[in-house]
Amino acid sequence: MSRIRIEPSGREFEAASGETVLEAALRAGLNVPYNCNNGSCGQCAARLLSGTIGKHLPHDFVFREHEKDQGLFLMCSTTPGSNMVIESRTIGSTEDVPHQEIDARVYKVEEVADNVRLLQLRTPRSQTLRFLAGQYVTLHIDGLEPRNKSVASCPCNGMYLQFHVRYSEQDAFSRYIFNDITPRSSIRISGPHGDFMLDENSTRPILFVANDTGIAPIKSLLEHCIAMEVPQPIHLYWLLENHNEHYLANYIRSLQDALDNFLYTPIFQDEMGDRPLDFEQTQQLMARRIVTDYPNMEEYDVYMNGPADWYRPLTDTFIEHRLPQNRLFIDSLKRY
């Protein structure tokens, strides 16, 4: 195991035996520049400041002699030979992530509930998707209108991408995913888009509030928190219609077992009262539940998914309980 510090950010991470510097950095939740991941493009070039390099894996990119003399190397094609200090910029905002167009293939479609599917796409190894946790992309399928979908997986592996799809008879995209898609089907990805992202500089406790398949961007943020080993407490609230739609129950249970600072509260609409509630009533009851747990929200960061005007009862209640407006992060993605 080698310890690596990346300057000028000062972030540190560990690389396992045989792991490349890039693989270790991504696994640790660092947003570093890269593209091809196979030594062709040169975008993951970094400078060795101290320590030694273990192996140089085969790659096509060629450094000039003066660049070699300056200690430049490719993070994707280099394993550490000792503890290292390297120099590389890190991506700190959505503006630093380039727009990408990628032809991906269907890797798997998993039936997790009667009306929910997990769509998993695989990009070419030479063109993995670079994105920040919480962002979304546009999926293009021949014969259908383009669809915006939040990426539900971790940026630490941009080759395998997960999306959550709920069935609707009126929605041609979901009908295709449920009824017509086949393994190896082609789907074009464009993006990423959006600025729903984790404030990595904050040390405040985190509340995640998700509704239905809107758990997708929250799941990506959660996995990024795990990769970064954030020390602050995290509490996830997930609103679902009923227990049959609790499709990530085992996954979340594993998080509860693995993380000391993680709490989880599922909220089921069918248990909220003796008669059906409309959406606004549901939000009011959910808000009441959360502020009962956290009556003073002044020292918290809150991340929610969904158009802000839909969740006015929630946001108003949080602000009434002293949540600073600038600590409320809302994913207002219009999915279709």
N, C-alpha and C positions, 0 to 999 in steps of 0.2 A: 504494500500500500504506500503510495506516494502522496505527499501533501503539496498542493499547488496554490500559490497566491497570484492573482491576476491584478496587474496595475494598469491604470491609476485608481481603479475602484477599490482596491484592497480586499476584495472578496476572496475567500479561501475555499477550497474543495479538495476531495480526495479522489485519487484514481486507483482502481484495483489493478492487479497484475494483468498485463496484456491489454488493458483498456487504453484507447487513445485519449489524448488531452481533450479533444472535442467531445467525445462520448461522455467523459467524466464531467465536463463543464455543463453539458445539457442535462445530464442526470441530476446535477446539483441545482438545477433551476436557473442557471446563468443564461442570459440572452446575449450570446456572442454572435458575431457575423459569420455566416457560412452559406453555402448554396448547394454544391453538388454532393458533398460528403464522401467523395471518392478520389480527391486529389487532382481534379481537373481544372477547377476555376481559380483557385488561389485566394478566394475571399476570406478564408479562415486563417490567413497568414498572421503569425504573432512573432514577437521578438523574445528570445531567451535572455533574461537578465542575470540569472544565476541558476546553478544546478546543472544537471546533465540530461541529455536525451538518451532514451533506451534504444528503440528501434525506429528507423525510417521505413515505413511501409511503402510499397511501390505506388508511384503517382506520376501523372503526366505533366503536371505544372512544373515549369523550370524557373528557378531563381537565377538572377544575374550574379556574377561573382561578388560584386560589392554588397549585394543583399545577403548573400551567405556570410560574408565577413561581418555584417551587422547583426548576425544571429537570427535571421528570419527563418521560420520553419512553418509547415502546415500542421495545424492542430488536428486535422482529420486523419493525418497519415503519420503521426508521431506518438510514441508511447514514452512516458517519463522513465529516466534511468535513476532518478533520485528525487528528493524534494526539489521543487522548482519555483522560481519567480519569473513570470512572463509578463509581457506588455501586450495588451490588446484592448480595443475599445469594447464597451458593452452597449447593448441597445436599451435605451432608457425611455423611449416614447414610441407611439405608433407611427410617428413621422419617419422613424429610422427603419421601419420595416418596408421593404420594397413591394410593389404590386407584382403578383405572380400569376401566371397562366399555366396550369398543369393538367395533363391528361392522366387521370387516375383510373384504377380498375376496382371493381367490387371485390373485396376480400371475403366478406361474410355478411349475411343478414341474419340477425339473431332475434327470435321471437321471445320477448321477455314478458309480454302481457298480451291479452287477446287483441288489444288495439294499439300496441306500441311495438315498434321494431327498432333495434340498434343497427344502423347501417355503418359498416366499417369499410373504408376505402384504403387502398394501398397505392402510394405514389411510386414512380420510378426511383430507384436508389440514387440516381444521378440528379434528381430534382425533387427533393423533399420540401414540404411546405414549412416556411418560416412564419411563425405567428406568435402573438403574445396570448397568454391564457386569458380567456374571456372574449376573444375576438370571434368574428363570424366570417364565412366565405359565401360566395355565390356558386351554386351547383347548376351546371348546364347539362340537360339531357335532351337529345334530339327529339323534336316533336312536342316538347313541353315548355311552358314558360320558365325562365330561370327562377331559382328559389334560393333565398337567403337562409342559411342554417348556421347556428352556433356550433363551433367545434367543441365536442365534449371531452376530448382527450388532452393529454399533457403536451406542451410544446417540446418536452424533452425527447419526443420521438415523432418527428414530422412526416415519417413514412407511413405510419398507420394512424388513420384519422377516424374518429367516431362521431356519429350524428344520431340524434334521437328523433324518430318520426312517429307521430300519432295519426291514426287512420281517420279520415273523413270522407264520406261518400261524395261530397261536393268538391273534393280536392284531388285534381288529376295527378299531382305529384305523389301524394300518399297512396293513391290507388296503384300507381306504377310500382312503388316500393313494395307494397304488400302482395301484388298479384302478378307482375310481369317481369320484374328484375331477375336477372340470372347471374350466377358466378362469372366473373371476368367481364361483366358489362362495363362499358366505358362511361365515365362521368367526368366532365371537364370542371376543374376548380379554378375560380378566379378570386383574387383577394390577397391578403385578408383585409377586413374592414372593421371599423368601430373602435371606440376608445374606452370600452368597459374593461378595465384592467386593474390589477392589484397595485395598491400604493406600497411599494416595497420599502419605502423609507419610514413608514408608520410602525410604531410599536404598540398601538392601541389594540385592545381585544376586538375580535371580528365577529359580526353577526351576518350570516348568509341567509337570505330569505328567497325561497324558490317556489314556483307554482307549476305543477304538472310537468310536462317535458321541458319546461324552462329550467329544470335542474341541469341541463346540458352545460351552459357556460359556467354555472356554479361548480359543477364537477371539475371542469378544467382549472378553475381557480383553486379549488381544494387540492388537486394533484400538484399544482405549482407550489402551494404552501408546503406540502409534504416534501417536495424536492428541495425547497429552500430551508427546510427545518425551522420554520418560523416559531419563535418561542411563545408568542402570546396565545391566550385561549381563543378557541373557535367554537361557535355554536351555530349549527345548521337547523333551520326550520324549513320543512317541505310540506306544502299544501297539496293534498291528493283527494280525489273524489271518494275513494274507498280503499280497503285493504288489497283488493285484487289488482290495483294499479301501483302498488308499492314495489316497483320492478327493480329497484336497486337496493332492496333491503339487505341482501347478503353482503353486497359490496360495502354499504355503510356500516354494517355490523363489524366488518373487518377493520374499518377505520377506528371504530370505537375500541376494539381490542388492541390496536397497535399504538394509538395516540393517547397520552395521558391528558392532554389539554383540549380534547375534542368532545363536544356534547351534541346530541342529535335529538330533535323533537319532530316526529311526523304529526301532521294535523290532518284529520280526515273529515271531509265535508259532511259525510253521511252520519257523523257522530256529533254534529254541532247543534242539533235540535230535533224536535219531533216532526217538523215539517220542512220541506225544501226551502233553501234560502237562495236569494238572488246573489249576484256576484258582489255587489257592494256590501250586503249584509255579511257575507262570508269574510270579506276583507276586514270589516269592523271587528268581528269576533277574533280573527287572527291577530289583529293589532292589539286587542285587549289581552290576548294570551301572552304576547311577547313583552308588553310593557309591565305585565304582572311579574314576569321574571326579571325584567330590567327597568325598574321605575325611573331611574336616572340614567339617561343614555349619553350624558355629556362626554364620557371618556371612551366612546365606542366608534368603530367604523362599521357601516351597514352597506351590504351589497345586495341588490335586488334585481330581478329580471322582469321585464314587461314594460309597456308604455306607461309613462309617468301618470297620465290622466286616468288610467285604469286603477291605479293604486293610490289615489288621493286619500282615502281613509287611512291607509297604512302610513303614508308619508306625513300627513298632517298630525297623526297621533305621535309618531316618533319625534317630530319637531316640538310638539307640545311637551314632550318629556325630555327636552333639552338636547336632543341630537343636533349638533351643528350642521347647517345646511351643506357645508363643503365636505362633510364626512359621510354623506349619503350618495352612493354610487349606484346609478340605475342603468340597466341594460335595456334600452328602448328599441331594440331591433324589431323592425316590421318584417315578419317572417314570410308573409305572402299577401 
